[in-house]
Amino acid sequence: MRDPTPHDLVRELLRTLDEAIHDKVTWGEAGGVRVMPGTYSLHSYPELEARMRDMRDGLMRPQWWHVSSRYLWGNTQWVRVPYRRTLRGPTPQLPPRAEERIQGETERILLPGGVVEHVMWVKCYAWSDAVIPEFVNQGVDVLVETMHGGDTSKLLLPKPFLYRMLGLPGGEASGRQAGASHVPHAQEPATQAGW
Protein backbone atom coordinates (compact mmCIF):
# COMPACT_ATOMS: atom_id res chain seq x y z
CA MET A 1 0.00 0.00 0.00
CA ARG A 2 1.10 3.56 -0.65
CA ASP A 3 2.15 5.85 2.17
CA PRO A 4 -0.83 7.63 3.73
CA THR A 5 -1.41 11.22 2.66
CA PRO A 6 -2.16 13.96 5.21
CA HIS A 7 -5.82 13.65 4.17
CA ASP A 8 -5.71 9.89 4.89
CA LEU A 9 -4.23 10.57 8.34
CA VAL A 10 -6.84 13.21 9.22
CA ARG A 11 -9.66 10.89 8.11
CA GLU A 12 -8.22 8.08 10.25
CA LEU A 13 -7.82 10.46 13.21
CA LEU A 14 -11.51 11.30 12.83
CA ARG A 15 -12.46 7.60 12.56
CA THR A 16 -10.47 6.67 15.67
CA LEU A 17 -11.16 9.72 17.88
CA ASP A 18 -13.74 7.90 20.00
CA GLU A 19 -11.41 4.90 20.40
CA ALA A 20 -8.57 7.14 21.52
CA ILE A 21 -10.75 8.94 24.07
CA HIS A 22 -12.07 5.68 25.51
CA ASP A 23 -8.85 3.68 25.37
CA LYS A 24 -9.38 1.50 28.45
CA VAL A 25 -5.84 0.14 28.37
CA THR A 26 -4.12 3.45 29.06
CA TRP A 27 -6.60 5.25 31.30
CA GLY A 28 -4.75 6.18 34.45
CA GLU A 29 -5.51 7.63 37.83
CA ALA A 30 -3.49 10.61 39.06
CA GLY A 31 -4.22 11.49 42.67
CA GLY A 32 -7.88 10.60 42.28
CA VAL A 33 -8.21 12.66 39.09
CA ARG A 34 -8.92 10.76 35.91
CA VAL A 35 -6.44 11.64 33.17
CA MET A 36 -6.83 11.37 29.39
CA PRO A 37 -5.23 8.23 27.94
CA GLY A 38 -1.87 8.47 26.21
CA THR A 39 -3.46 7.22 22.99
CA TYR A 40 -5.37 10.51 22.93
CA SER A 41 -3.01 13.02 24.48
CA LEU A 42 0.29 11.93 22.90
CA HIS A 43 -0.99 12.16 19.33
CA SER A 44 -2.91 14.65 17.14
CA TYR A 45 -6.34 14.17 18.71
CA PRO A 46 -6.31 17.32 20.92
CA GLU A 47 -5.28 19.38 17.86
CA LEU A 48 -8.02 17.74 15.79
CA GLU A 49 -10.67 18.60 18.38
CA ALA A 50 -9.40 22.19 18.64
CA ARG A 51 -9.58 22.70 14.87
CA MET A 52 -13.04 21.06 14.77
CA ARG A 53 -14.19 23.58 17.42
CA ASP A 54 -12.77 26.41 15.27
CA MET A 55 -14.76 25.12 12.29
CA ARG A 56 -17.92 24.79 14.39
CA ASP A 57 -17.62 28.31 15.80
CA GLY A 58 -16.58 29.99 12.54
CA LEU A 59 -17.57 30.26 8.91
CA MET A 60 -16.95 26.57 8.27
CA ARG A 61 -19.87 25.37 10.42
CA PRO A 62 -21.58 23.51 7.52
CA GLN A 63 -18.35 21.63 6.79
CA TRP A 64 -17.95 20.87 10.51
CA TRP A 65 -21.48 19.40 10.60
CA HIS A 66 -20.86 17.20 7.54
CA VAL A 67 -17.43 16.00 8.79
CA SER A 68 -18.91 15.25 12.22
CA SER A 69 -21.92 13.48 10.73
CA ARG A 70 -19.70 11.42 8.43
CA TYR A 71 -16.97 10.37 10.88
CA LEU A 72 -18.21 10.93 14.44
CA TRP A 73 -21.99 10.66 14.73
CA GLY A 74 -22.79 7.52 12.71
CA ASN A 75 -23.97 4.13 13.93
CA THR A 76 -21.92 0.98 14.31
CA GLN A 77 -23.66 -2.39 14.20
CA TRP A 78 -23.28 -5.95 13.00
CA VAL A 79 -25.04 -6.66 9.69
CA ARG A 80 -25.25 -9.68 7.42
CA VAL A 81 -24.28 -8.79 3.84
CA PRO A 82 -23.45 -10.67 0.63
CA TYR A 83 -19.78 -11.03 -0.22
CA ARG A 84 -17.58 -11.84 -3.18
CA ARG A 85 -14.71 -14.28 -3.07
CA THR A 86 -11.46 -12.60 -4.11
CA LEU A 87 -7.77 -13.45 -3.99
CA ARG A 88 -7.52 -11.32 -0.84
CA GLY A 89 -10.35 -13.22 0.84
CA PRO A 90 -14.05 -12.48 1.19
CA THR A 91 -15.00 -8.92 0.21
CA PRO A 92 -18.30 -7.73 1.73
CA GLN A 93 -20.77 -5.82 -0.43
CA LEU A 94 -21.70 -3.05 1.96
CA PRO A 95 -24.78 -0.86 1.86
CA PRO A 96 -24.40 2.75 0.65
CA ARG A 97 -22.85 5.16 3.17
CA ALA A 98 -21.19 2.38 5.17
CA GLU A 99 -17.65 1.23 5.77
CA GLU A 100 -16.34 -2.01 7.18
CA ARG A 101 -14.88 -2.09 10.67
CA ILE A 102 -14.59 -5.84 11.42
CA GLN A 103 -15.23 -8.93 9.31
CA GLY A 104 -17.03 -11.79 10.99
CA GLU A 105 -18.01 -15.28 9.97
CA THR A 106 -19.10 -16.29 6.47
CA GLU A 107 -22.15 -18.42 5.73
CA ARG A 108 -23.71 -20.15 2.74
CA ILE A 109 -27.49 -19.98 2.50
CA LEU A 110 -29.45 -22.29 0.22
CA LEU A 111 -32.18 -20.30 -1.52
CA PRO A 112 -35.21 -21.69 -3.36
CA GLY A 113 -34.23 -23.21 -6.68
CA GLY A 114 -30.92 -24.53 -5.35
CA VAL A 115 -29.15 -21.15 -5.52
CA VAL A 116 -26.45 -20.66 -2.91
CA GLU A 117 -26.00 -17.17 -1.48
CA HIS A 118 -22.71 -16.32 0.24
CA VAL A 119 -23.17 -13.93 3.17
CA MET A 120 -20.97 -12.73 5.99
CA TRP A 121 -21.31 -10.82 9.22
CA VAL A 122 -19.61 -7.43 9.13
CA LYS A 123 -19.42 -4.74 11.75
CA CYS A 124 -20.23 -1.59 9.78
CA TYR A 125 -20.13 2.09 10.49
CA ALA A 126 -22.94 3.89 8.64
CA TRP A 127 -23.63 7.61 8.34
CA SER A 128 -26.60 9.83 7.51
CA ASP A 129 -28.09 10.28 4.04
CA ALA A 130 -27.85 14.02 4.68
CA VAL A 131 -24.04 14.02 4.50
CA ILE A 132 -22.77 15.85 1.41
CA PRO A 133 -19.38 14.38 0.35
CA GLU A 134 -18.16 17.71 -1.10
CA PHE A 135 -18.64 19.41 2.29
CA VAL A 136 -16.86 16.53 4.01
CA ASN A 137 -13.90 16.88 1.62
CA GLN A 138 -13.81 20.66 2.15
CA GLY A 139 -13.82 20.13 5.91
CA VAL A 140 -10.99 17.59 5.74
CA ASP A 141 -9.04 20.04 3.53
CA VAL A 142 -9.48 22.74 6.20
CA LEU A 143 -8.30 20.35 8.93
CA VAL A 144 -5.19 19.40 6.94
CA GLU A 145 -4.42 23.09 6.31
CA THR A 146 -4.96 24.22 9.91
CA MET A 147 -3.86 21.35 12.16
CA HIS A 148 -0.42 22.04 13.64
CA GLY A 149 -0.32 25.30 11.68
CA GLY A 150 -0.42 23.37 8.40
CA ASP A 151 2.73 21.34 9.22
CA THR A 152 1.53 17.92 8.06
CA SER A 153 4.71 16.24 9.33
CA LYS A 154 3.29 16.71 12.85
CA LEU A 155 0.14 14.66 12.16
CA LEU A 156 0.49 11.73 14.55
CA LEU A 157 -1.67 8.63 14.54
CA PRO A 158 -1.06 5.89 17.15
CA LYS A 159 0.94 3.00 15.67
CA PRO A 160 -1.76 0.33 16.15
CA PHE A 161 -4.28 2.56 14.34
CA LEU A 162 -1.78 3.34 11.57
CA TYR A 163 -0.90 -0.33 11.15
CA ARG A 164 -4.58 -1.26 11.04
CA MET A 165 -5.23 1.47 8.45
CA LEU A 166 -2.37 0.11 6.32
CA GLY A 167 -3.38 -3.54 6.88
CA LEU A 168 -0.07 -4.34 8.60
CA PRO A 169 0.52 -6.79 11.47
CA GLY A 170 0.17 -5.13 14.85
CA GLY A 171 -3.01 -3.28 13.99
CA GLU A 172 -5.40 -6.07 14.84
CA ALA A 173 -4.71 -6.23 18.58
CA SER A 174 -6.24 -2.89 19.51
CA GLY A 175 -9.11 -0.56 18.92
CA ARG A 176 -11.89 -1.67 16.59
CA GLN A 177 -10.49 -5.16 16.26
CA ALA A 178 -10.49 -5.61 20.03
CA GLY A 179 -14.27 -5.35 19.94
CA ALA A 180 -14.47 -8.47 17.77
CA SER A 181 -14.68 -10.87 20.69
CA HIS A 182 -18.35 -11.52 19.89
CA VAL A 183 -19.17 -12.21 16.26
CA PRO A 184 -22.81 -13.04 15.51
CA HIS A 185 -23.61 -16.56 14.39
CA ALA A 186 -26.25 -17.93 12.06
CA GLN A 187 -28.51 -18.81 15.01
CA GLU A 188 -28.78 -15.18 16.11
CA PRO A 189 -31.37 -12.80 14.65
CA ALA A 190 -30.05 -11.29 11.42
CA THR A 191 -29.79 -7.58 10.85
CA GLN A 192 -29.96 -7.13 7.10
CA ALA A 193 -27.99 -4.47 5.27
CA GLY A 194 -31.00 -2.28 4.56
CA TRP A 195 -30.48 -0.05 7.59
Beta strands, then each sheet from edge to edge (+ up, - down):
strand 1: 28-30
strand 2: 33-35
strand 3: 75-86
strand 4: 89-92
strand 5: 98-110
strand 6: 116-126
sheet 1: 1+ 2-
sheet 2: 4+ 3- 6+ 5-
end
